[in-house]
Amino acid sequence: MLRRLLLLPCLLGLAVGTSAQHTHAGPGNVPDSTREGLDRRARHQPARAAIYSAVLPGAGQVYNRKYWKVPIVFAGLGISYWFIQDNNREFQRYKTAYLDVLNNRPDEFNGRYPADQLRNVADTYQRWRDLSYVAIGLVYALNIIDASVDGYFVRFDVGNDLALRAGPSLDLAAHGAAGLTLSLQLH
């Protein structure tokens, strides 16, 4: 354990030393910040983003530098988890009351509800709990899919060489009809 603690400052020093080498202007008078941005895009791996999100939900979004998506992932997982807990608590409550009525023991509701009604309510909460498990699985899977797809878009360039223009259609206007022309120009 002590070796690991001593190794940590050495690794941090190495990381700071290598990053300090990239602070000066590189070849061709291109600032290193620009080169590093291009290098980061070239080195970016969508599969790595997916793996990070699979291991720790939201980590792939951080890797893709889409920090605003992390609270959405955590909110989806947290809400799903809360519904699992709440529906399971109610399921257990009505299941216990149902078993108490069947075994002629006093139940939580003092015999106000018949056994079949308690069973129906317990089954409903069980179904909702199971659907909440499906929901948390879907949020987890969407987190991984989003990180992977967004990882591919890191290299997608939307520069000034793309133009979309909308305007009136002069051909149709000459005939007295209204029209719209869309033109996409690639430079």
PyMOL CGO cylinders between C-alpha atoms (Angstrom):
from pymol import cmd
from pymol.cgo import CYLINDER

trace = [
    CYLINDER, 0.00, 0.00, 0.00, 2.86, 2.35, 0.86, 0.3, 1, 1, 1, 1, 1, 1,
    CYLINDER, 2.86, 2.35, 0.86, 4.51, 1.65, -2.51, 0.3, 1, 1, 1, 1, 1, 1,
    CYLINDER, 4.51, 1.65, -2.51, 1.35, 2.66, -4.31, 0.3, 1, 1, 1, 1, 1, 1,
    CYLINDER, 1.35, 2.66, -4.31, 1.15, 5.89, -2.36, 0.3, 1, 1, 1, 1, 1, 1,
    CYLINDER, 1.15, 5.89, -2.36, 4.77, 6.66, -3.24, 0.3, 1, 1, 1, 1, 1, 1,
    CYLINDER, 4.77, 6.66, -3.24, 4.19, 5.73, -6.88, 0.3, 1, 1, 1, 1, 1, 1,
    CYLINDER, 4.19, 5.73, -6.88, 1.31, 8.17, -7.25, 0.3, 1, 1, 1, 1, 1, 1,
    CYLINDER, 1.31, 8.17, -7.25, 3.40, 11.40, -7.00, 0.3, 1, 1, 1, 1, 1, 1,
    CYLINDER, 3.40, 11.40, -7.00, 5.89, 9.95, -9.49, 0.3, 1, 1, 1, 1, 1, 1,
    CYLINDER, 5.89, 9.95, -9.49, 3.14, 9.23, -12.00, 0.3, 1, 1, 1, 1, 1, 1,
    CYLINDER, 3.14, 9.23, -12.00, 1.65, 12.68, -11.46, 0.3, 1, 1, 1, 1, 1, 1,
    CYLINDER, 1.65, 12.68, -11.46, 5.06, 14.24, -12.02, 0.3, 1, 1, 1, 1, 1, 1,
    CYLINDER, 5.06, 14.24, -12.02, 5.50, 12.25, -15.21, 0.3, 1, 1, 1, 1, 1, 1,
    CYLINDER, 5.50, 12.25, -15.21, 2.07, 13.36, -16.45, 0.3, 1, 1, 1, 1, 1, 1,
    CYLINDER, 2.07, 13.36, -16.45, 2.82, 17.00, -15.67, 0.3, 1, 1, 1, 1, 1, 1,
    CYLINDER, 2.82, 17.00, -15.67, 6.22, 16.70, -17.35, 0.3, 1, 1, 1, 1, 1, 1,
    CYLINDER, 6.22, 16.70, -17.35, 4.82, 15.27, -20.56, 0.3, 1, 1, 1, 1, 1, 1,
    CYLINDER, 4.82, 15.27, -20.56, 2.04, 17.84, -20.70, 0.3, 1, 1, 1, 1, 1, 1,
    CYLINDER, 2.04, 17.84, -20.70, 4.51, 20.65, -20.14, 0.3, 1, 1, 1, 1, 1, 1,
    CYLINDER, 4.51, 20.65, -20.14, 6.39, 19.59, -23.28, 0.3, 1, 1, 1, 1, 1, 1,
    CYLINDER, 6.39, 19.59, -23.28, 3.31, 20.39, -25.41, 0.3, 1, 1, 1, 1, 1, 1,
    CYLINDER, 3.31, 20.39, -25.41, 2.87, 24.00, -24.29, 0.3, 1, 1, 1, 1, 1, 1,
    CYLINDER, 2.87, 24.00, -24.29, 5.18, 25.60, -26.85, 0.3, 1, 1, 1, 1, 1, 1,
    CYLINDER, 5.18, 25.60, -26.85, 4.33, 26.25, -30.48, 0.3, 1, 1, 1, 1, 1, 1,
    CYLINDER, 4.33, 26.25, -30.48, 5.02, 23.15, -32.55, 0.3, 1, 1, 1, 1, 1, 1,
    CYLINDER, 5.02, 23.15, -32.55, 6.20, 22.72, -36.13, 0.3, 1, 1, 1, 1, 1, 1,
    CYLINDER, 6.20, 22.72, -36.13, 4.71, 24.99, -38.72, 0.3, 1, 1, 1, 1, 1, 1,
    CYLINDER, 4.71, 24.99, -38.72, 3.92, 27.61, -36.05, 0.3, 1, 1, 1, 1, 1, 1,
    CYLINDER, 3.92, 27.61, -36.05, 0.68, 25.77, -35.21, 0.3, 1, 1, 1, 1, 1, 1,
    CYLINDER, 0.68, 25.77, -35.21, -0.08, 26.25, -31.53, 0.3, 1, 1, 1, 1, 1, 1,
    CYLINDER, -0.08, 26.25, -31.53, 0.01, 23.01, -29.57, 0.3, 1, 1, 1, 1, 1, 1,
    CYLINDER, 0.01, 23.01, -29.57, -3.52, 23.59, -28.30, 0.3, 1, 1, 1, 1, 1, 1,
    CYLINDER, -3.52, 23.59, -28.30, -4.77, 23.31, -31.91, 0.3, 1, 1, 1, 1, 1, 1,
    CYLINDER, -4.77, 23.31, -31.91, -2.56, 20.30, -32.63, 0.3, 1, 1, 1, 1, 1, 1,
    CYLINDER, -2.56, 20.30, -32.63, -3.67, 18.61, -29.41, 0.3, 1, 1, 1, 1, 1, 1,
    CYLINDER, -3.67, 18.61, -29.41, -7.31, 19.20, -30.32, 0.3, 1, 1, 1, 1, 1, 1,
    CYLINDER, -7.31, 19.20, -30.32, -6.73, 17.56, -33.68, 0.3, 1, 1, 1, 1, 1, 1,
    CYLINDER, -6.73, 17.56, -33.68, -4.67, 14.80, -32.08, 0.3, 1, 1, 1, 1, 1, 1,
    CYLINDER, -4.67, 14.80, -32.08, -7.40, 14.18, -29.53, 0.3, 1, 1, 1, 1, 1, 1,
    CYLINDER, -7.40, 14.18, -29.53, -9.97, 13.80, -32.29, 0.3, 1, 1, 1, 1, 1, 1,
    CYLINDER, -9.97, 13.80, -32.29, -7.68, 11.46, -34.22, 0.3, 1, 1, 1, 1, 1, 1,
    CYLINDER, -7.68, 11.46, -34.22, -6.97, 9.36, -31.12, 0.3, 1, 1, 1, 1, 1, 1,
    CYLINDER, -6.97, 9.36, -31.12, -10.60, 9.30, -29.97, 0.3, 1, 1, 1, 1, 1, 1,
    CYLINDER, -10.60, 9.30, -29.97, -12.07, 5.79, -29.87, 0.3, 1, 1, 1, 1, 1, 1,
    CYLINDER, -12.07, 5.79, -29.87, -15.85, 5.27, -29.78, 0.3, 1, 1, 1, 1, 1, 1,
    CYLINDER, -15.85, 5.27, -29.78, -15.40, 1.74, -28.44, 0.3, 1, 1, 1, 1, 1, 1,
    CYLINDER, -15.40, 1.74, -28.44, -13.49, 3.14, -25.48, 0.3, 1, 1, 1, 1, 1, 1,
    CYLINDER, -13.49, 3.14, -25.48, -16.36, 5.56, -24.76, 0.3, 1, 1, 1, 1, 1, 1,
    CYLINDER, -16.36, 5.56, -24.76, -18.80, 2.62, -24.80, 0.3, 1, 1, 1, 1, 1, 1,
    CYLINDER, -18.80, 2.62, -24.80, -16.61, 0.57, -22.46, 0.3, 1, 1, 1, 1, 1, 1,
    CYLINDER, -16.61, 0.57, -22.46, -16.23, 3.49, -20.06, 0.3, 1, 1, 1, 1, 1, 1,
    CYLINDER, -16.23, 3.49, -20.06, -20.01, 3.93, -19.96, 0.3, 1, 1, 1, 1, 1, 1,
    CYLINDER, -20.01, 3.93, -19.96, -20.52, 0.21, -19.42, 0.3, 1, 1, 1, 1, 1, 1,
    CYLINDER, -20.52, 0.21, -19.42, -18.14, 0.20, -16.47, 0.3, 1, 1, 1, 1, 1, 1,
    CYLINDER, -18.14, 0.20, -16.47, -19.31, 3.48, -14.95, 0.3, 1, 1, 1, 1, 1, 1,
    CYLINDER, -19.31, 3.48, -14.95, -22.46, 5.08, -16.35, 0.3, 1, 1, 1, 1, 1, 1,
    CYLINDER, -22.46, 5.08, -16.35, -21.69, 8.60, -17.54, 0.3, 1, 1, 1, 1, 1, 1,
    CYLINDER, -21.69, 8.60, -17.54, -17.95, 8.00, -17.91, 0.3, 1, 1, 1, 1, 1, 1,
    CYLINDER, -17.95, 8.00, -17.91, -18.24, 7.62, -21.68, 0.3, 1, 1, 1, 1, 1, 1,
    CYLINDER, -18.24, 7.62, -21.68, -20.02, 10.96, -21.88, 0.3, 1, 1, 1, 1, 1, 1,
    CYLINDER, -20.02, 10.96, -21.88, -17.15, 12.53, -19.93, 0.3, 1, 1, 1, 1, 1, 1,
    CYLINDER, -17.15, 12.53, -19.93, -14.67, 10.86, -22.29, 0.3, 1, 1, 1, 1, 1, 1,
    CYLINDER, -14.67, 10.86, -22.29, -16.59, 12.39, -25.22, 0.3, 1, 1, 1, 1, 1, 1,
    CYLINDER, -16.59, 12.39, -25.22, -16.55, 15.75, -23.42, 0.3, 1, 1, 1, 1, 1, 1,
    CYLINDER, -16.55, 15.75, -23.42, -20.34, 15.92, -23.28, 0.3, 1, 1, 1, 1, 1, 1,
    CYLINDER, -20.34, 15.92, -23.28, -20.46, 16.76, -19.59, 0.3, 1, 1, 1, 1, 1, 1,
    CYLINDER, -20.46, 16.76, -19.59, -24.05, 18.03, -19.72, 0.3, 1, 1, 1, 1, 1, 1,
    CYLINDER, -24.05, 18.03, -19.72, -25.29, 14.49, -20.39, 0.3, 1, 1, 1, 1, 1, 1,
    CYLINDER, -25.29, 14.49, -20.39, -23.93, 13.03, -17.15, 0.3, 1, 1, 1, 1, 1, 1,
    CYLINDER, -23.93, 13.03, -17.15, -26.70, 14.45, -14.89, 0.3, 1, 1, 1, 1, 1, 1,
    CYLINDER, -26.70, 14.45, -14.89, -29.30, 13.09, -17.34, 0.3, 1, 1, 1, 1, 1, 1,
    CYLINDER, -29.30, 13.09, -17.34, -27.78, 9.60, -17.08, 0.3, 1, 1, 1, 1, 1, 1,
    CYLINDER, -27.78, 9.60, -17.08, -27.65, 9.78, -13.28, 0.3, 1, 1, 1, 1, 1, 1,
    CYLINDER, -27.65, 9.78, -13.28, -31.20, 11.15, -13.09, 0.3, 1, 1, 1, 1, 1, 1,
    CYLINDER, -31.20, 11.15, -13.09, -32.52, 8.32, -15.27, 0.3, 1, 1, 1, 1, 1, 1,
    CYLINDER, -32.52, 8.32, -15.27, -30.75, 5.69, -13.21, 0.3, 1, 1, 1, 1, 1, 1,
    CYLINDER, -30.75, 5.69, -13.21, -31.70, 7.32, -9.91, 0.3, 1, 1, 1, 1, 1, 1,
    CYLINDER, -31.70, 7.32, -9.91, -35.38, 7.69, -10.78, 0.3, 1, 1, 1, 1, 1, 1,
    CYLINDER, -35.38, 7.69, -10.78, -35.53, 4.10, -12.00, 0.3, 1, 1, 1, 1, 1, 1,
    CYLINDER, -35.53, 4.10, -12.00, -33.85, 2.91, -8.81, 0.3, 1, 1, 1, 1, 1, 1,
    CYLINDER, -33.85, 2.91, -8.81, -36.30, 4.91, -6.69, 0.3, 1, 1, 1, 1, 1, 1,
    CYLINDER, -36.30, 4.91, -6.69, -39.26, 3.32, -8.50, 0.3, 1, 1, 1, 1, 1, 1,
    CYLINDER, -39.26, 3.32, -8.50, -37.76, -0.13, -7.97, 0.3, 1, 1, 1, 1, 1, 1,
    CYLINDER, -37.76, -0.13, -7.97, -37.46, 0.50, -4.24, 0.3, 1, 1, 1, 1, 1, 1,
    CYLINDER, -37.46, 0.50, -4.24, -40.90, 2.08, -3.86, 0.3, 1, 1, 1, 1, 1, 1,
    CYLINDER, -40.90, 2.08, -3.86, -42.75, -0.56, -5.88, 0.3, 1, 1, 1, 1, 1, 1,
    CYLINDER, -42.75, -0.56, -5.88, -40.91, -3.37, -4.10, 0.3, 1, 1, 1, 1, 1, 1,
    CYLINDER, -40.91, -3.37, -4.10, -41.77, -1.89, -0.68, 0.3, 1, 1, 1, 1, 1, 1,
    CYLINDER, -41.77, -1.89, -0.68, -45.47, -1.69, -1.61, 0.3, 1, 1, 1, 1, 1, 1,
    CYLINDER, -45.47, -1.69, -1.61, -45.39, -5.16, -3.15, 0.3, 1, 1, 1, 1, 1, 1,
    CYLINDER, -45.39, -5.16, -3.15, -43.95, -6.62, 0.05, 0.3, 1, 1, 1, 1, 1, 1,
    CYLINDER, -43.95, -6.62, 0.05, -46.52, -4.72, 2.12, 0.3, 1, 1, 1, 1, 1, 1,
    CYLINDER, -46.52, -4.72, 2.12, -49.54, -6.03, 0.20, 0.3, 1, 1, 1, 1, 1, 1,
    CYLINDER, -49.54, -6.03, 0.20, -48.05, -9.51, -0.15, 0.3, 1, 1, 1, 1, 1, 1,
    CYLINDER, -48.05, -9.51, -0.15, -47.61, -9.73, 3.62, 0.3, 1, 1, 1, 1, 1, 1,
    CYLINDER, -47.61, -9.73, 3.62, -51.18, -8.53, 4.16, 0.3, 1, 1, 1, 1, 1, 1,
    CYLINDER, -51.18, -8.53, 4.16, -52.44, -11.11, 1.63, 0.3, 1, 1, 1, 1, 1, 1,
    CYLINDER, -52.44, -11.11, 1.63, -50.58, -13.94, 3.40, 0.3, 1, 1, 1, 1, 1, 1,
    CYLINDER, -50.58, -13.94, 3.40, -51.88, -12.75, 6.79, 0.3, 1, 1, 1, 1, 1, 1,
    CYLINDER, -51.88, -12.75, 6.79, -55.48, -12.83, 5.54, 0.3, 1, 1, 1, 1, 1, 1,
    CYLINDER, -55.48, -12.83, 5.54, -54.98, -16.32, 4.08, 0.3, 1, 1, 1, 1, 1, 1,
    CYLINDER, -54.98, -16.32, 4.08, -53.52, -17.62, 7.36, 0.3, 1, 1, 1, 1, 1, 1,
    CYLINDER, -53.52, -17.62, 7.36, -56.24, -15.98, 9.50, 0.3, 1, 1, 1, 1, 1, 1,
    CYLINDER, -56.24, -15.98, 9.50, -53.78, -13.62, 11.20, 0.3, 1, 1, 1, 1, 1, 1,
    CYLINDER, -53.78, -13.62, 11.20, -54.45, -9.94, 11.80, 0.3, 1, 1, 1, 1, 1, 1,
    CYLINDER, -54.45, -9.94, 11.80, -53.20, -7.89, 8.87, 0.3, 1, 1, 1, 1, 1, 1,
    CYLINDER, -53.20, -7.89, 8.87, -52.10, -4.29, 8.43, 0.3, 1, 1, 1, 1, 1, 1,
    CYLINDER, -52.10, -4.29, 8.43, -55.52, -3.27, 7.07, 0.3, 1, 1, 1, 1, 1, 1,
    CYLINDER, -55.52, -3.27, 7.07, -57.54, -4.91, 9.91, 0.3, 1, 1, 1, 1, 1, 1,
    CYLINDER, -57.54, -4.91, 9.91, -59.48, -7.14, 7.51, 0.3, 1, 1, 1, 1, 1, 1,
    CYLINDER, -59.48, -7.14, 7.51, -60.95, -4.26, 5.45, 0.3, 1, 1, 1, 1, 1, 1,
    CYLINDER, -60.95, -4.26, 5.45, -59.92, -5.85, 2.15, 0.3, 1, 1, 1, 1, 1, 1,
    CYLINDER, -59.92, -5.85, 2.15, -60.55, -9.40, 0.94, 0.3, 1, 1, 1, 1, 1, 1,
    CYLINDER, -60.55, -9.40, 0.94, -57.64, -11.66, 0.02, 0.3, 1, 1, 1, 1, 1, 1,
    CYLINDER, -57.64, -11.66, 0.02, -58.23, -11.51, -3.74, 0.3, 1, 1, 1, 1, 1, 1,
    CYLINDER, -58.23, -11.51, -3.74, -58.15, -7.70, -3.73, 0.3, 1, 1, 1, 1, 1, 1,
    CYLINDER, -58.15, -7.70, -3.73, -54.90, -7.68, -1.72, 0.3, 1, 1, 1, 1, 1, 1,
    CYLINDER, -54.90, -7.68, -1.72, -53.43, -10.19, -4.16, 0.3, 1, 1, 1, 1, 1, 1,
    CYLINDER, -53.43, -10.19, -4.16, -54.41, -8.03, -7.18, 0.3, 1, 1, 1, 1, 1, 1,
    CYLINDER, -54.41, -8.03, -7.18, -52.77, -4.96, -5.63, 0.3, 1, 1, 1, 1, 1, 1,
    CYLINDER, -52.77, -4.96, -5.63, -49.65, -6.98, -4.76, 0.3, 1, 1, 1, 1, 1, 1,
    CYLINDER, -49.65, -6.98, -4.76, -49.50, -8.32, -8.32, 0.3, 1, 1, 1, 1, 1, 1,
    CYLINDER, -49.50, -8.32, -8.32, -49.82, -4.79, -9.70, 0.3, 1, 1, 1, 1, 1, 1,
    CYLINDER, -49.82, -4.79, -9.70, -46.92, -3.53, -7.59, 0.3, 1, 1, 1, 1, 1, 1,
    CYLINDER, -46.92, -3.53, -7.59, -44.86, -6.57, -8.55, 0.3, 1, 1, 1, 1, 1, 1,
    CYLINDER, -44.86, -6.57, -8.55, -45.49, -5.86, -12.26, 0.3, 1, 1, 1, 1, 1, 1,
    CYLINDER, -45.49, -5.86, -12.26, -44.54, -2.19, -11.77, 0.3, 1, 1, 1, 1, 1, 1,
    CYLINDER, -44.54, -2.19, -11.77, -41.38, -3.22, -9.93, 0.3, 1, 1, 1, 1, 1, 1,
    CYLINDER, -41.38, -3.22, -9.93, -40.44, -5.54, -12.76, 0.3, 1, 1, 1, 1, 1, 1,
    CYLINDER, -40.44, -5.54, -12.76, -41.07, -2.78, -15.32, 0.3, 1, 1, 1, 1, 1, 1,
    CYLINDER, -41.07, -2.78, -15.32, -38.83, -0.51, -13.24, 0.3, 1, 1, 1, 1, 1, 1,
    CYLINDER, -38.83, -0.51, -13.24, -36.05, -3.08, -13.60, 0.3, 1, 1, 1, 1, 1, 1,
    CYLINDER, -36.05, -3.08, -13.60, -36.60, -2.97, -17.35, 0.3, 1, 1, 1, 1, 1, 1,
    CYLINDER, -36.60, -2.97, -17.35, -36.46, 0.84, -17.23, 0.3, 1, 1, 1, 1, 1, 1,
    CYLINDER, -36.46, 0.84, -17.23, -33.14, 0.90, -15.37, 0.3, 1, 1, 1, 1, 1, 1,
    CYLINDER, -33.14, 0.90, -15.37, -31.76, -1.61, -17.89, 0.3, 1, 1, 1, 1, 1, 1,
    CYLINDER, -31.76, -1.61, -17.89, -32.90, 0.57, -20.78, 0.3, 1, 1, 1, 1, 1, 1,
    CYLINDER, -32.90, 0.57, -20.78, -31.37, 3.70, -19.25, 0.3, 1, 1, 1, 1, 1, 1,
    CYLINDER, -31.37, 3.70, -19.25, -28.10, 1.79, -18.74, 0.3, 1, 1, 1, 1, 1, 1,
    CYLINDER, -28.10, 1.79, -18.74, -28.15, 0.51, -22.35, 0.3, 1, 1, 1, 1, 1, 1,
    CYLINDER, -28.15, 0.51, -22.35, -29.03, 3.95, -23.75, 0.3, 1, 1, 1, 1, 1, 1,
    CYLINDER, -29.03, 3.95, -23.75, -26.13, 5.41, -21.77, 0.3, 1, 1, 1, 1, 1, 1,
    CYLINDER, -26.13, 5.41, -21.77, -23.74, 3.00, -23.52, 0.3, 1, 1, 1, 1, 1, 1,
    CYLINDER, -23.74, 3.00, -23.52, -25.31, 3.52, -26.96, 0.3, 1, 1, 1, 1, 1, 1,
    CYLINDER, -25.31, 3.52, -26.96, -25.23, 7.30, -26.56, 0.3, 1, 1, 1, 1, 1, 1,
    CYLINDER, -25.23, 7.30, -26.56, -21.56, 7.25, -25.59, 0.3, 1, 1, 1, 1, 1, 1,
    CYLINDER, -21.56, 7.25, -25.59, -20.67, 5.05, -28.54, 0.3, 1, 1, 1, 1, 1, 1,
    CYLINDER, -20.67, 5.05, -28.54, -22.65, 7.04, -31.14, 0.3, 1, 1, 1, 1, 1, 1,
    CYLINDER, -22.65, 7.04, -31.14, -21.44, 10.35, -29.77, 0.3, 1, 1, 1, 1, 1, 1,
    CYLINDER, -21.44, 10.35, -29.77, -17.90, 8.96, -29.88, 0.3, 1, 1, 1, 1, 1, 1,
    CYLINDER, -17.90, 8.96, -29.88, -18.21, 8.60, -33.65, 0.3, 1, 1, 1, 1, 1, 1,
    CYLINDER, -18.21, 8.60, -33.65, -19.38, 12.20, -33.96, 0.3, 1, 1, 1, 1, 1, 1,
    CYLINDER, -19.38, 12.20, -33.96, -16.20, 13.56, -32.31, 0.3, 1, 1, 1, 1, 1, 1,
    CYLINDER, -16.20, 13.56, -32.31, -14.47, 13.36, -35.68, 0.3, 1, 1, 1, 1, 1, 1,
    CYLINDER, -14.47, 13.36, -35.68, -17.47, 14.73, -37.58, 0.3, 1, 1, 1, 1, 1, 1,
    CYLINDER, -17.47, 14.73, -37.58, -16.52, 18.17, -38.85, 0.3, 1, 1, 1, 1, 1, 1,
    CYLINDER, -16.52, 18.17, -38.85, -19.15, 20.85, -39.15, 0.3, 1, 1, 1, 1, 1, 1,
    CYLINDER, -19.15, 20.85, -39.15, -17.11, 23.69, -40.53, 0.3, 1, 1, 1, 1, 1, 1,
    CYLINDER, -17.11, 23.69, -40.53, -17.75, 26.71, -42.68, 0.3, 1, 1, 1, 1, 1, 1,
    CYLINDER, -17.75, 26.71, -42.68, -17.52, 24.62, -45.84, 0.3, 1, 1, 1, 1, 1, 1,
    CYLINDER, -17.52, 24.62, -45.84, -21.13, 23.43, -45.41, 0.3, 1, 1, 1, 1, 1, 1,
    CYLINDER, -21.13, 23.43, -45.41, -23.98, 25.79, -46.26, 0.3, 1, 1, 1, 1, 1, 1,
    CYLINDER, -23.98, 25.79, -46.26, -27.74, 25.28, -46.36, 0.3, 1, 1, 1, 1, 1, 1,
    CYLINDER, -27.74, 25.28, -46.36, -29.77, 28.10, -47.81, 0.3, 1, 1, 1, 1, 1, 1,
    CYLINDER, -29.77, 28.10, -47.81, -33.53, 28.49, -48.07, 0.3, 1, 1, 1, 1, 1, 1,
    CYLINDER, -33.53, 28.49, -48.07, -35.20, 30.94, -50.41, 0.3, 1, 1, 1, 1, 1, 1,
    CYLINDER, -35.20, 30.94, -50.41, -38.20, 31.46, -52.64, 0.3, 1, 1, 1, 1, 1, 1,
    CYLINDER, -38.20, 31.46, -52.64, -38.52, 29.24, -55.67, 0.3, 1, 1, 1, 1, 1, 1,
    CYLINDER, -38.52, 29.24, -55.67, -38.37, 31.63, -58.63, 0.3, 1, 1, 1, 1, 1, 1,
    CYLINDER, -38.37, 31.63, -58.63, -39.52, 28.96, -61.12, 0.3, 1, 1, 1, 1, 1, 1,
    CYLINDER, -39.52, 28.96, -61.12, -42.74, 28.41, -59.24, 0.3, 1, 1, 1, 1, 1, 1,
    CYLINDER, -42.74, 28.41, -59.24, -43.21, 32.12, -58.48, 0.3, 1, 1, 1, 1, 1, 1,
    CYLINDER, -43.21, 32.12, -58.48, -43.16, 32.88, -62.22, 0.3, 1, 1, 1, 1, 1, 1,
    CYLINDER, -43.16, 32.88, -62.22, -46.20, 30.62, -62.61, 0.3, 1, 1, 1, 1, 1, 1,
    CYLINDER, -46.20, 30.62, -62.61, -48.02, 32.27, -59.69, 0.3, 1, 1, 1, 1, 1, 1,
    CYLINDER, -48.02, 32.27, -59.69, -47.39, 29.52, -57.13, 0.3, 1, 1, 1, 1, 1, 1,
    CYLINDER, -47.39, 29.52, -57.13, -45.58, 29.77, -53.82, 0.3, 1, 1, 1, 1, 1, 1,
    CYLINDER, -45.58, 29.77, -53.82, -42.50, 27.60, -53.45, 0.3, 1, 1, 1, 1, 1, 1,
    CYLINDER, -42.50, 27.60, -53.45, -39.38, 27.14, -51.39, 0.3, 1, 1, 1, 1, 1, 1,
    CYLINDER, -39.38, 27.14, -51.39, -35.93, 26.17, -52.61, 0.3, 1, 1, 1, 1, 1, 1,
    CYLINDER, -35.93, 26.17, -52.61, -33.39, 24.47, -50.39, 0.3, 1, 1, 1, 1, 1, 1,
    CYLINDER, -33.39, 24.47, -50.39, -29.82, 24.29, -51.59, 0.3, 1, 1, 1, 1, 1, 1,
    CYLINDER, -29.82, 24.29, -51.59, -26.92, 22.50, -49.92, 0.3, 1, 1, 1, 1, 1, 1,
    CYLINDER, -26.92, 22.50, -49.92, -23.45, 23.64, -50.92, 0.3, 1, 1, 1, 1, 1, 1,
    CYLINDER, -23.45, 23.64, -50.92, -20.31, 21.72, -50.15, 0.3, 1, 1, 1, 1, 1, 1,
    CYLINDER, -20.31, 21.72, -50.15, -17.11, 23.70, -50.56, 0.3, 1, 1, 1, 1, 1, 1,
]
cmd.load_cgo(trace, "trace")
